[in-house]
Amino acid sequence: MSNHDQTLDIQHSHGGAAHGSVKEYVTGLIFSIVLTALPFAALMFDLFSAPITLIVILLCAIAQIFVQLIFFLHMNSSSEQLWNTTSAVFIVLIVAILVVGSIWIIEHLNHNMLMGH
């Protein structure tokens, strides 16, 4: 294989990266806007009670994460995405451990530092 052929191969290969269409990006953008506007409106205009508003915010936040992963990061269940999916699950697990552990430690410190208890 000549140097010219190798250069052409490098230029035409995408390195396994998935690229989305304009339609896919616009769909993701619309979902993102709706999932941002819905909790904003629920909070600003007092559409629901406080617990329901919190549930709406949390559900929209979780849906927003999936929209970002699917439409913008192009993560799916294909075998090419196995390492990306595995690393994403690992990161979510580590962040959950850090957040829950921090809340647990702070709660116990708060309980143990109160004088009257």
Short mmCIF file of the C-alpha atoms (twelve columns), coordinates in Angstrom:
data_MODEL
# 
_entry.id   MODEL 
# 
loop_
_atom_site.group_PDB 
_atom_site.id 
_atom_site.type_symbol 
_atom_site.label_atom_id 
_atom_site.label_alt_id 
_atom_site.label_comp_id 
_atom_site.label_asym_id 
_atom_site.label_seq_id 
_atom_site.Cartn_x 
_atom_site.Cartn_y 
_atom_site.Cartn_z 
_atom_site.pdbx_PDB_model_num 
ATOM 1   C CA . MET A 1   0.000   0.000  0.000  1 
ATOM 2   C CA . SER A 2   1.449   3.354  -1.002 1 
ATOM 3   C CA . ASN A 3   1.538   6.468  1.141  1 
ATOM 4   C CA . HIS A 4   -1.183  8.018  -1.007 1 
ATOM 5   C CA . ASP A 5   -3.513  5.034  -0.369 1 
ATOM 6   C CA . GLN A 6   -2.843  5.218  3.366  1 
ATOM 7   C CA . THR A 7   -3.639  8.939  3.366  1 
ATOM 8   C CA . LEU A 8   -6.939  8.287  1.590  1 
ATOM 9   C CA . ASP A 9   -7.803  5.528  4.088  1 
ATOM 10  C CA . ILE A 10  -7.135  7.877  7.004  1 
ATOM 11  C CA . GLN A 11  -9.232  10.656 5.478  1 
ATOM 12  C CA . HIS A 12  -12.221 8.389  4.809  1 
ATOM 13  C CA . SER A 13  -12.256 6.556  8.125  1 
ATOM 14  C CA . HIS A 14  -14.234 7.999  11.001 1 
ATOM 15  C CA . GLY A 15  -12.539 5.999  13.720 1 
ATOM 16  C CA . GLY A 16  -15.800 4.329  14.711 1 
ATOM 17  C CA . ALA A 17  -17.405 7.621  15.709 1 
ATOM 18  C CA . ALA A 18  -21.130 7.857  15.075 1 
ATOM 19  C CA . HIS A 19  -22.453 11.016 13.486 1 
ATOM 20  C CA . GLY A 20  -26.068 12.037 13.656 1 
ATOM 21  C CA . SER A 21  -28.263 13.648 11.063 1 
ATOM 22  C CA . VAL A 22  -29.664 17.154 11.280 1 
ATOM 23  C CA . LYS A 23  -33.098 15.638 11.953 1 
ATOM 24  C CA . GLU A 24  -31.675 13.714 14.930 1 
ATOM 25  C CA . TYR A 25  -30.023 16.832 16.368 1 
ATOM 26  C CA . VAL A 26  -33.166 18.939 15.920 1 
ATOM 27  C CA . THR A 27  -35.288 16.229 17.571 1 
ATOM 28  C CA . GLY A 28  -32.841 16.128 20.500 1 
ATOM 29  C CA . LEU A 29  -32.900 19.911 20.742 1 
ATOM 30  C CA . ILE A 30  -36.712 19.996 20.835 1 
ATOM 31  C CA . PHE A 31  -36.811 17.290 23.526 1 
ATOM 32  C CA . SER A 32  -34.184 19.199 25.532 1 
ATOM 33  C CA . ILE A 33  -36.121 22.455 25.322 1 
ATOM 34  C CA . VAL A 34  -39.382 20.769 26.390 1 
ATOM 35  C CA . LEU A 35  -37.656 18.911 29.240 1 
ATOM 36  C CA . THR A 36  -36.163 22.201 30.438 1 
ATOM 37  C CA . ALA A 37  -39.292 24.338 30.017 1 
ATOM 38  C CA . LEU A 38  -41.669 21.902 31.744 1 
ATOM 39  C CA . PRO A 39  -39.997 21.935 35.203 1 
ATOM 40  C CA . PHE A 40  -39.287 25.664 34.839 1 
ATOM 41  C CA . ALA A 41  -42.977 26.374 34.200 1 
ATOM 42  C CA . ALA A 42  -44.072 24.009 36.971 1 
ATOM 43  C CA . LEU A 43  -41.890 25.864 39.462 1 
ATOM 44  C CA . MET A 44  -42.414 29.439 38.281 1 
ATOM 45  C CA . PHE A 45  -46.191 29.283 37.914 1 
ATOM 46  C CA . ASP A 46  -46.942 26.953 40.878 1 
ATOM 47  C CA . LEU A 47  -48.694 24.415 38.646 1 
ATOM 48  C CA . PHE A 48  -48.404 21.542 41.136 1 
ATOM 49  C CA . SER A 49  -47.932 21.000 44.848 1 
ATOM 50  C CA . ALA A 50  -44.348 20.970 46.157 1 
ATOM 51  C CA . PRO A 51  -43.884 17.150 46.162 1 
ATOM 52  C CA . ILE A 52  -45.367 16.800 42.666 1 
ATOM 53  C CA . THR A 53  -43.158 19.654 41.400 1 
ATOM 54  C CA . LEU A 54  -40.094 17.906 42.821 1 
ATOM 55  C CA . ILE A 55  -41.089 14.653 41.112 1 
ATOM 56  C CA . VAL A 56  -41.612 16.508 37.801 1 
ATOM 57  C CA . ILE A 57  -38.179 18.128 38.093 1 
ATOM 58  C CA . LEU A 58  -36.468 14.815 38.887 1 
ATOM 59  C CA . LEU A 59  -38.236 12.915 36.093 1 
ATOM 60  C CA . CYS A 60  -37.428 15.618 33.558 1 
ATOM 61  C CA . ALA A 61  -33.787 15.652 34.706 1 
ATOM 62  C CA . ILE A 62  -33.494 11.888 34.238 1 
ATOM 63  C CA . ALA A 63  -35.202 12.102 30.831 1 
ATOM 64  C CA . GLN A 64  -32.850 14.955 29.901 1 
ATOM 65  C CA . ILE A 65  -29.843 12.730 30.653 1 
ATOM 66  C CA . PHE A 66  -31.187 10.025 28.339 1 
ATOM 67  C CA . VAL A 67  -31.935 12.563 25.591 1 
ATOM 68  C CA . GLN A 68  -28.358 13.861 25.806 1 
ATOM 69  C CA . LEU A 69  -26.905 10.342 25.718 1 
ATOM 70  C CA . ILE A 70  -29.042 9.127  22.812 1 
ATOM 71  C CA . PHE A 71  -29.411 12.153 20.529 1 
ATOM 72  C CA . PHE A 72  -26.131 14.010 21.101 1 
ATOM 73  C CA . LEU A 73  -23.644 11.370 22.286 1 
ATOM 74  C CA . HIS A 74  -25.186 8.686  20.033 1 
ATOM 75  C CA . MET A 75  -25.045 5.979  22.670 1 
ATOM 76  C CA . ASN A 76  -27.111 2.905  21.876 1 
ATOM 77  C CA . SER A 77  -27.102 -0.832 22.502 1 
ATOM 78  C CA . SER A 78  -24.911 -1.741 19.519 1 
ATOM 79  C CA . SER A 79  -21.757 -3.748 20.073 1 
ATOM 80  C CA . GLU A 80  -19.611 -0.786 18.933 1 
ATOM 81  C CA . GLN A 81  -20.936 1.224  21.886 1 
ATOM 82  C CA . LEU A 82  -20.191 -1.452 24.510 1 
ATOM 83  C CA . TRP A 83  -17.175 0.334  26.017 1 
ATOM 84  C CA . ASN A 84  -18.917 3.713  26.026 1 
ATOM 85  C CA . THR A 85  -21.950 2.218  27.737 1 
ATOM 86  C CA . THR A 86  -19.799 0.320  30.227 1 
ATOM 87  C CA . SER A 87  -17.806 3.430  31.131 1 
ATOM 88  C CA . ALA A 88  -21.013 5.490  31.453 1 
ATOM 89  C CA . VAL A 89  -22.513 2.930  33.854 1 
ATOM 90  C CA . PHE A 90  -19.267 2.928  35.859 1 
ATOM 91  C CA . ILE A 91  -19.236 6.738  36.065 1 
ATOM 92  C CA . VAL A 92  -22.887 6.832  37.179 1 
ATOM 93  C CA . LEU A 93  -22.127 4.229  39.857 1 
ATOM 94  C CA . ILE A 94  -19.106 6.146  41.174 1 
ATOM 95  C CA . VAL A 95  -21.005 9.461  41.225 1 
ATOM 96  C CA . ALA A 96  -23.947 7.814  43.019 1 
ATOM 97  C CA . ILE A 97  -21.602 6.355  45.640 1 
ATOM 98  C CA . LEU A 98  -19.977 9.768  46.158 1 
ATOM 99  C CA . VAL A 99  -23.277 11.652 46.408 1 
ATOM 100 C CA . VAL A 100 -25.066 9.135  48.650 1 
ATOM 101 C CA . GLY A 101 -21.964 8.671  50.800 1 
ATOM 102 C CA . SER A 102 -21.511 12.423 51.213 1 
ATOM 103 C CA . ILE A 103 -25.162 12.926 52.164 1 
ATOM 104 C CA . TRP A 104 -24.935 10.019 54.609 1 
ATOM 105 C CA . ILE A 105 -21.768 11.392 56.244 1 
ATOM 106 C CA . ILE A 106 -23.142 14.933 56.479 1 
ATOM 107 C CA . GLU A 107 -26.443 13.690 57.931 1 
ATOM 108 C CA . HIS A 108 -24.665 11.648 60.615 1 
ATOM 109 C CA . LEU A 109 -22.335 14.547 61.437 1 
ATOM 110 C CA . ASN A 110 -25.334 16.844 61.740 1 
ATOM 111 C CA . HIS A 111 -27.136 14.371 64.020 1 
ATOM 112 C CA . ASN A 112 -24.093 13.727 66.215 1 
ATOM 113 C CA . MET A 113 -23.133 17.402 66.545 1 
ATOM 114 C CA . LEU A 114 -26.519 18.540 67.894 1 
ATOM 115 C CA . MET A 115 -26.244 19.201 71.632 1 
ATOM 116 C CA . GLY A 116 -29.779 18.329 72.656 1 
ATOM 117 C CA . HIS A 117 -29.873 14.818 71.151 1 
# 
